[in-house]
């Protein structure tokens, strides 16, 4: 398993499990048109793991 540490590193999946010492309040963000999504900020010793990969992704 690869662990990423640099600023700008990203993970993508259909199901991601995250652990963190601090979780800031979720907020609603606009994606496209009428579609909305939620965003949270994880702080201090954050670790995320993809539990289910996306079905549609460019290779």
N, CA, C and O atoms as a CHARMM CRD file, in Angstrom:
* protein
*
  236
    1    1 UNK  N      0.84900  -1.17500   0.00000 PROA 1      0.00000
    2    1 UNK  CA     0.00000   0.00000   0.00000 PROA 1      0.00000
    3    1 UNK  C      0.89400   1.23700   0.00000 PROA 1      0.00000
    4    1 UNK  O      1.84800   1.33200   0.77300 PROA 1      0.00000
    5    2 UNK  N      0.57200   2.17300  -0.87200 PROA 2      0.00000
    6    2 UNK  CA     1.30900   3.43100  -0.94700 PROA 2      0.00000
    7    2 UNK  C      0.71500   4.42400   0.03800 PROA 2      0.00000
    8    2 UNK  O     -0.50400   4.56800   0.12000 PROA 2      0.00000
    9    3 UNK  N      1.57100   5.10700   0.78500 PROA 3      0.00000
   10    3 UNK  CA     1.13200   6.17200   1.68700 PROA 3      0.00000
   11    3 UNK  C      1.69600   7.47500   1.14900 PROA 3      0.00000
   12    3 UNK  O      2.90200   7.58700   0.92700 PROA 3      0.00000
   13    4 UNK  N      0.82600   8.46800   0.93600 PROA 4      0.00000
   14    4 UNK  CA     1.22000   9.74800   0.36200 PROA 4      0.00000
   15    4 UNK  C      1.36400  10.78100   1.47800 PROA 4      0.00000
   16    4 UNK  O      0.55000  10.82900   2.40100 PROA 4      0.00000
   17    5 UNK  N      2.40800  11.60900   1.38300 PROA 5      0.00000
   18    5 UNK  CA     2.69200  12.57900   2.44300 PROA 5      0.00000
   19    5 UNK  C      2.77600  14.01600   1.96200 PROA 5      0.00000
   20    5 UNK  O      2.72900  14.93000   2.78500 PROA 5      0.00000
   21    6 UNK  N      2.89700  14.24900   0.68400 PROA 6      0.00000
   22    6 UNK  CA     3.16900  15.58800   0.16800 PROA 6      0.00000
   23    6 UNK  C      1.89400  16.41500  -0.02600 PROA 6      0.00000
   24    6 UNK  O      0.81100  15.86400  -0.22300 PROA 6      0.00000
   25    7 UNK  N      2.03500  17.73400   0.03100 PROA 7      0.00000
   26    7 UNK  CA     0.92800  18.64700  -0.22200 PROA 7      0.00000
   27    7 UNK  C      0.46400  18.45400  -1.65600 PROA 7      0.00000
   28    7 UNK  O      1.28600  18.40500  -2.57100 PROA 7      0.00000
   29    8 UNK  N     -0.83800  18.34500  -1.86000 PROA 8      0.00000
   30    8 UNK  CA    -1.38200  18.15500  -3.19500 PROA 8      0.00000
   31    8 UNK  C     -1.65600  16.69500  -3.53700 PROA 8      0.00000
   32    8 UNK  O     -2.31700  16.41200  -4.53700 PROA 8      0.00000
   33    9 UNK  N     -1.15400  15.75400  -2.71600 PROA 9      0.00000
   34    9 UNK  CA    -1.46800  14.34400  -2.94100 PROA 9      0.00000
   35    9 UNK  C     -2.95600  14.13100  -2.70800 PROA 9      0.00000
   36    9 UNK  O     -3.53500  14.76000  -1.82300 PROA 9      0.00000
   37   10 UNK  N     -3.58200  13.25900  -3.48200 PROA 10     0.00000
   38   10 UNK  CA    -5.02300  13.04800  -3.37000 PROA 10     0.00000
   39   10 UNK  C     -5.33900  11.56300  -3.43100 PROA 10     0.00000
   40   10 UNK  O     -4.56100  10.76700  -3.95500 PROA 10     0.00000
   41   11 UNK  N     -6.50900  11.20100  -2.87900 PROA 11     0.00000
   42   11 UNK  CA    -7.02400   9.84600  -3.00500 PROA 11     0.00000
   43   11 UNK  C     -8.44500   9.94800  -3.52900 PROA 11     0.00000
   44   11 UNK  O     -9.13400  10.94000  -3.29400 PROA 11     0.00000
   45   12 UNK  N     -8.88100   8.91200  -4.24300 PROA 12     0.00000
   46   12 UNK  CA   -10.22800   8.91700  -4.78500 PROA 12     0.00000
   47   12 UNK  C    -10.78500   7.51300  -4.69800 PROA 12     0.00000
   48   12 UNK  O    -10.09000   6.54700  -5.01300 PROA 12     0.00000
   49   13 UNK  N    -12.02500   7.39000  -4.27500 PROA 13     0.00000
   50   13 UNK  CA   -12.67500   6.09500  -4.18200 PROA 13     0.00000
   51   13 UNK  C    -14.15600   6.26600  -3.92300 PROA 13     0.00000
   52   13 UNK  O    -14.61600   7.37900  -3.66400 PROA 13     0.00000
   53   14 UNK  N    -14.91400   5.17600  -3.98800 PROA 14     0.00000
   54   14 UNK  CA   -16.34400   5.22800  -3.69300 PROA 14     0.00000
   55   14 UNK  C    -16.60600   5.14800  -2.19000 PROA 14     0.00000
   56   14 UNK  O    -17.65600   5.58900  -1.72100 PROA 14     0.00000
   57   15 UNK  N    -15.66700   4.59200  -1.43500 PROA 15     0.00000
   58   15 UNK  CA   -15.81800   4.50600   0.01900 PROA 15     0.00000
   59   15 UNK  C    -14.44000   4.70900   0.63900 PROA 15     0.00000
   60   15 UNK  O    -13.52800   3.91100   0.42400 PROA 15     0.00000
   61   16 UNK  N    -14.29800   5.78600   1.41200 PROA 16     0.00000
   62   16 UNK  CA   -13.02700   6.11500   2.05000 PROA 16     0.00000
   63   16 UNK  C    -13.25400   6.23400   3.54600 PROA 16     0.00000
   64   16 UNK  O    -14.17500   6.92200   3.98800 PROA 16     0.00000
   65   17 UNK  N    -12.41600   5.56500   4.32200 PROA 17     0.00000
   66   17 UNK  CA   -12.49000   5.62300   5.77600 PROA 17     0.00000
   67   17 UNK  C    -11.37200   6.53400   6.25600 PROA 17     0.00000
   68   17 UNK  O    -10.22600   6.39300   5.83000 PROA 17     0.00000
   69   18 UNK  N    -11.70300   7.47200   7.14500 PROA 18     0.00000
   70   18 UNK  CA   -10.71000   8.43000   7.62300 PROA 18     0.00000
   71   18 UNK  C    -10.67400   8.43900   9.14600 PROA 18     0.00000
   72   18 UNK  O    -11.69500   8.26400   9.81100 PROA 18     0.00000
   73   19 UNK  N     -9.47900   8.64800   9.67800 PROA 19     0.00000
   74   19 UNK  CA    -9.28200   8.81200  11.11400 PROA 19     0.00000
   75   19 UNK  C     -8.55300  10.13400  11.32200 PROA 19     0.00000
   76   19 UNK  O     -7.62800  10.46000  10.57900 PROA 19     0.00000
   77   20 UNK  N     -8.96400  10.88700  12.32100 PROA 20     0.00000
   78   20 UNK  CA    -8.29700  12.15000  12.61600 PROA 20     0.00000
   79   20 UNK  C     -8.57600  12.54500  14.06400 PROA 20     0.00000
   80   20 UNK  O     -9.58100  12.14100  14.64800 PROA 20     0.00000
   81   21 UNK  N     -7.67500  13.33600  14.62800 PROA 21     0.00000
   82   21 UNK  CA    -7.89200  13.81700  15.99700 PROA 21     0.00000
   83   21 UNK  C     -8.96300  14.89900  16.02400 PROA 21     0.00000
   84   21 UNK  O     -9.73300  14.98300  16.98000 PROA 21     0.00000
   85   22 UNK  N     -9.02000  15.72700  14.98500 PROA 22     0.00000
   86   22 UNK  CA    -9.99800  16.81400  14.93100 PROA 22     0.00000
   87   22 UNK  C    -10.73700  16.78100  13.60200 PROA 22     0.00000
   88   22 UNK  O    -10.11700  16.63400  12.54800 PROA 22     0.00000
   89   23 UNK  N    -12.04800  16.91600  13.64700 PROA 23     0.00000
   90   23 UNK  CA   -12.87700  16.98500  12.45200 PROA 23     0.00000
   91   23 UNK  C    -13.68100  18.27600  12.52800 PROA 23     0.00000
   92   23 UNK  O    -14.48300  18.46500  13.44200 PROA 23     0.00000
   93   24 UNK  N    -13.46000  19.15900  11.56200 PROA 24     0.00000
   94   24 UNK  CA   -14.19800  20.42200  11.55300 PROA 24     0.00000
   95   24 UNK  C    -15.59400  20.21400  10.97800 PROA 24     0.00000
   96   24 UNK  O    -15.84700  19.23800  10.27200 PROA 24     0.00000
   97   25 UNK  N    -16.47200  21.11900  11.27900 PROA 25     0.00000
   98   25 UNK  CA   -17.87900  21.04800  10.88100 PROA 25     0.00000
   99   25 UNK  C    -18.04300  20.87300   9.37200 PROA 25     0.00000
  100   25 UNK  O    -17.42800  21.60300   8.59400 PROA 25     0.00000
  101   26 UNK  N    -18.87000  19.90900   8.95200 PROA 26     0.00000
  102   26 UNK  CA   -19.09700  19.74300   7.50600 PROA 26     0.00000
  103   26 UNK  C    -19.84800  20.94300   6.91900 PROA 26     0.00000
  104   26 UNK  O    -20.65600  21.58000   7.59600 PROA 26     0.00000
  105   27 UNK  N    -19.56400  21.23300   5.65500 PROA 27     0.00000
  106   27 UNK  CA   -20.30600  22.30700   4.98100 PROA 27     0.00000
  107   27 UNK  C    -20.73200  21.82500   3.60500 PROA 27     0.00000
  108   27 UNK  O    -20.09500  20.95900   3.00600 PROA 27     0.00000
  109   28 UNK  N    -21.81600  22.40000   3.11900 PROA 28     0.00000
  110   28 UNK  CA   -22.35800  22.06500   1.80100 PROA 28     0.00000
  111   28 UNK  C    -21.62800  22.89600   0.75500 PROA 28     0.00000
  112   28 UNK  O    -21.48200  24.10900   0.90800 PROA 28     0.00000
  113   29 UNK  N    -21.16400  22.23100  -0.32300 PROA 29     0.00000
  114   29 UNK  CA   -20.52300  22.93700  -1.42300 PROA 29     0.00000
  115   29 UNK  C    -21.26500  22.60700  -2.71600 PROA 29     0.00000
  116   29 UNK  O    -21.89300  21.55500  -2.83000 PROA 29     0.00000
  117   30 UNK  N    -21.18800  23.50800  -3.68000 PROA 30     0.00000
  118   30 UNK  CA   -21.84700  23.32000  -4.97000 PROA 30     0.00000
  119   30 UNK  C    -20.89000  22.56600  -5.89100 PROA 30     0.00000
  120   30 UNK  O    -19.72300  22.93800  -6.01400 PROA 30     0.00000
  121   31 UNK  N    -21.37600  21.51700  -6.53100 PROA 31     0.00000
  122   31 UNK  CA   -20.56000  20.76500  -7.48600 PROA 31     0.00000
  123   31 UNK  C    -20.89600  21.24700  -8.90000 PROA 31     0.00000
  124   31 UNK  O    -20.22100  22.14100  -9.41100 PROA 31     0.00000
  125   32 UNK  N    -21.92100  20.68000  -9.54500 PROA 32     0.00000
  126   32 UNK  CA   -22.30400  21.10900 -10.88600 PROA 32     0.00000
  127   32 UNK  C    -23.80800  21.33400 -10.91800 PROA 32     0.00000
  128   32 UNK  O    -24.57800  20.49000 -10.45700 PROA 32     0.00000
  129   33 UNK  N    -24.22000  22.45600 -11.45400 PROA 33     0.00000
  130   33 UNK  CA   -25.65200  22.74400 -11.58000 PROA 33     0.00000
  131   33 UNK  C    -26.37400  22.67000 -10.24600 PROA 33     0.00000
  132   33 UNK  O    -26.06300  23.42000  -9.32100 PROA 33     0.00000
  133   34 UNK  N    -27.34300  21.75900 -10.14700 PROA 34     0.00000
  134   34 UNK  CA   -28.12100  21.60300  -8.92400 PROA 34     0.00000
  135   34 UNK  C    -27.50400  20.59400  -7.95700 PROA 34     0.00000
  136   34 UNK  O    -28.01100  20.40500  -6.85100 PROA 34     0.00000
  137   35 UNK  N    -26.41600  19.94600  -8.36600 PROA 35     0.00000
  138   35 UNK  CA   -25.80200  18.93200  -7.52500 PROA 35     0.00000
  139   35 UNK  C    -24.94700  19.56200  -6.43000 PROA 35     0.00000
  140   35 UNK  O    -24.19100  20.50200  -6.67400 PROA 35     0.00000
  141   36 UNK  N    -25.08100  19.03400  -5.24400 PROA 36     0.00000
  142   36 UNK  CA   -24.31800  19.53600  -4.11700 PROA 36     0.00000
  143   36 UNK  C    -23.54100  18.38600  -3.48300 PROA 36     0.00000
  144   36 UNK  O    -23.81700  17.21500  -3.74000 PROA 36     0.00000
  145   37 UNK  N    -22.58100  18.73800  -2.66200 PROA 37     0.00000
  146   37 UNK  CA   -21.76000  17.75200  -1.98200 PROA 37     0.00000
  147   37 UNK  C    -21.40900  18.30900  -0.60800 PROA 37     0.00000
  148   37 UNK  O    -21.71400  19.46200  -0.30400 PROA 37     0.00000
  149   38 UNK  N    -20.76700  17.48700   0.22400 PROA 38     0.00000
  150   38 UNK  CA   -20.33100  17.93700   1.54100 PROA 38     0.00000
  151   38 UNK  C    -18.81700  17.93900   1.59900 PROA 38     0.00000
  152   38 UNK  O    -18.15400  17.14400   0.93100 PROA 38     0.00000
  153   39 UNK  N    -18.28100  18.83600   2.40000 PROA 39     0.00000
  154   39 UNK  CA   -16.84100  18.93100   2.58300 PROA 39     0.00000
  155   39 UNK  C    -16.54000  19.01800   4.06600 PROA 39     0.00000
  156   39 UNK  O    -17.20400  19.76300   4.78700 PROA 39     0.00000
  157   40 UNK  N    -15.54600  18.26900   4.53600 PROA 40     0.00000
  158   40 UNK  CA   -15.08000  18.39100   5.91500 PROA 40     0.00000
  159   40 UNK  C    -13.56400  18.55400   5.88800 PROA 40     0.00000
  160   40 UNK  O    -12.90800  18.21100   4.90400 PROA 40     0.00000
  161   41 UNK  N    -13.03000  19.07100   6.96000 PROA 41     0.00000
  162   41 UNK  CA   -11.58500  19.22400   7.08400 PROA 41     0.00000
  163   41 UNK  C    -11.13000  18.36400   8.25600 PROA 41     0.00000
  164   41 UNK  O    -11.65300  18.47600   9.36400 PROA 41     0.00000
  165   42 UNK  N    -10.15700  17.51200   8.00000 PROA 42     0.00000
  166   42 UNK  CA    -9.58700  16.64800   9.02900 PROA 42     0.00000
  167   42 UNK  C     -8.23900  17.23200   9.44100 PROA 42     0.00000
  168   42 UNK  O     -7.44600  17.61900   8.58200 PROA 42     0.00000
  169   43 UNK  N     -7.97400  17.30000  10.73700 PROA 43     0.00000
  170   43 UNK  CA    -6.72700  17.88200  11.23100 PROA 43     0.00000
  171   43 UNK  C     -6.03600  16.93800  12.20600 PROA 43     0.00000
  172   43 UNK  O     -6.67900  16.11700  12.86100 PROA 43     0.00000
  173   44 UNK  N     -4.74000  17.06600  12.28800 PROA 44     0.00000
  174   44 UNK  CA    -3.88300  16.38500  13.25300 PROA 44     0.00000
  175   44 UNK  C     -3.87900  14.86500  13.10900 PROA 44     0.00000
  176   44 UNK  O     -4.83900  14.18600  13.47400 PROA 44     0.00000
  177   45 UNK  N     -2.79800  14.36100  12.58000 PROA 45     0.00000
  178   45 UNK  CA    -2.57100  12.91600  12.46900 PROA 45     0.00000
  179   45 UNK  C     -3.67400  12.21300  11.68400 PROA 45     0.00000
  180   45 UNK  O     -4.28500  11.26300  12.17500 PROA 45     0.00000
  181   46 UNK  N     -3.92400  12.67800  10.47400 PROA 46     0.00000
  182   46 UNK  CA    -4.99500  12.15400   9.62700 PROA 46     0.00000
  183   46 UNK  C     -4.49000  10.93800   8.84500 PROA 46     0.00000
  184   46 UNK  O     -3.36300  10.93100   8.34800 PROA 46     0.00000
  185   47 UNK  N     -5.34000   9.90800   8.74400 PROA 47     0.00000
  186   47 UNK  CA    -5.02000   8.70400   7.98400 PROA 47     0.00000
  187   47 UNK  C     -6.27700   8.26800   7.25300 PROA 47     0.00000
  188   47 UNK  O     -7.32700   8.10500   7.87700 PROA 47     0.00000
  189   48 UNK  N     -6.19100   8.07600   5.93500 PROA 48     0.00000
  190   48 UNK  CA    -7.34300   7.67400   5.12700 PROA 48     0.00000
  191   48 UNK  C     -7.01400   6.41200   4.33600 PROA 48     0.00000
  192   48 UNK  O     -5.88200   6.21400   3.89400 PROA 48     0.00000
  193   49 UNK  N     -8.02200   5.56800   4.16700 PROA 49     0.00000
  194   49 UNK  CA    -7.86600   4.32600   3.41400 PROA 49     0.00000
  195   49 UNK  C     -9.06200   4.17100   2.47900 PROA 49     0.00000
  196   49 UNK  O    -10.20500   4.38000   2.88400 PROA 49     0.00000
  197   50 UNK  N     -8.79300   3.80400   1.22400 PROA 50     0.00000
  198   50 UNK  CA    -9.86400   3.53700   0.27100 PROA 50     0.00000
  199   50 UNK  C    -10.41100   2.14100   0.55300 PROA 50     0.00000
  200   50 UNK  O     -9.67000   1.16100   0.48500 PROA 50     0.00000
  201   51 UNK  N    -11.69900   2.04300   0.86600 PROA 51     0.00000
  202   51 UNK  CA   -12.32400   0.75600   1.12900 PROA 51     0.00000
  203   51 UNK  C    -12.97600   0.15700  -0.11400 PROA 51     0.00000
  204   51 UNK  O    -13.12800  -1.06100  -0.20700 PROA 51     0.00000
  205   52 UNK  N    -13.36400   1.01000  -1.07400 PROA 52     0.00000
  206   52 UNK  CA   -13.96800   0.55000  -2.31600 PROA 52     0.00000
  207   52 UNK  C    -13.50500   1.47100  -3.43100 PROA 52     0.00000
  208   52 UNK  O    -13.73400   2.67900  -3.37200 PROA 52     0.00000
  209   53 UNK  N    -12.85000   0.90900  -4.45600 PROA 53     0.00000
  210   53 UNK  CA   -12.35600   1.74800  -5.54000 PROA 53     0.00000
  211   53 UNK  C    -13.50700   2.17600  -6.45000 PROA 53     0.00000
  212   53 UNK  O    -14.57100   1.55700  -6.47100 PROA 53     0.00000
  213   54 UNK  N    -13.26500   3.25200  -7.20000 PROA 54     0.00000
  214   54 UNK  CA   -14.28500   3.74000  -8.12400 PROA 54     0.00000
  215   54 UNK  C    -14.40900   2.79900  -9.29700 PROA 54     0.00000
  216   54 UNK  O    -13.42600   2.19800  -9.73100 PROA 54     0.00000
  217   55 UNK  N    -15.61400   2.67100  -9.80800 PROA 55     0.00000
  218   55 UNK  CA   -15.83900   1.78600 -10.95900 PROA 55     0.00000
  219   55 UNK  C    -15.36300   2.41800 -12.24400 PROA 55     0.00000
  220   55 UNK  O    -14.87200   1.72400 -13.13500 PROA 55     0.00000
  221   56 UNK  N    -15.50500   3.73600 -12.35300 PROA 56     0.00000
  222   56 UNK  CA   -15.16100   4.43400 -13.59400 PROA 56     0.00000
  223   56 UNK  C    -14.00600   5.37700 -13.31700 PROA 56     0.00000
  224   56 UNK  O    -14.18700   6.41100 -12.67500 PROA 56     0.00000
  225   57 UNK  N    -12.83700   5.03500 -13.78900 PROA 57     0.00000
  226   57 UNK  CA   -11.69900   5.90800 -13.63500 PROA 57     0.00000
  227   57 UNK  C    -10.74600   5.74500 -14.82300 PROA 57     0.00000
  228   57 UNK  O    -10.57900   4.64400 -15.34700 PROA 57     0.00000
  229   58 UNK  N    -10.13200   6.83800 -15.23400 PROA 58     0.00000
  230   58 UNK  CA    -9.16100   6.73800 -16.33600 PROA 58     0.00000
  231   58 UNK  C     -7.90200   6.02400 -15.86300 PROA 58     0.00000
  232   58 UNK  O     -7.48400   6.19200 -14.71800 PROA 58     0.00000
  233   59 UNK  N     -7.31200   5.25000 -16.71600 PROA 59     0.00000
  234   59 UNK  CA    -6.10900   4.50500 -16.31900 PROA 59     0.00000
  235   59 UNK  C     -4.87500   5.08000 -16.96200 PROA 59     0.00000
  236   59 UNK  O     -3.77300   4.57900 -16.74100 PROA 59     0.00000
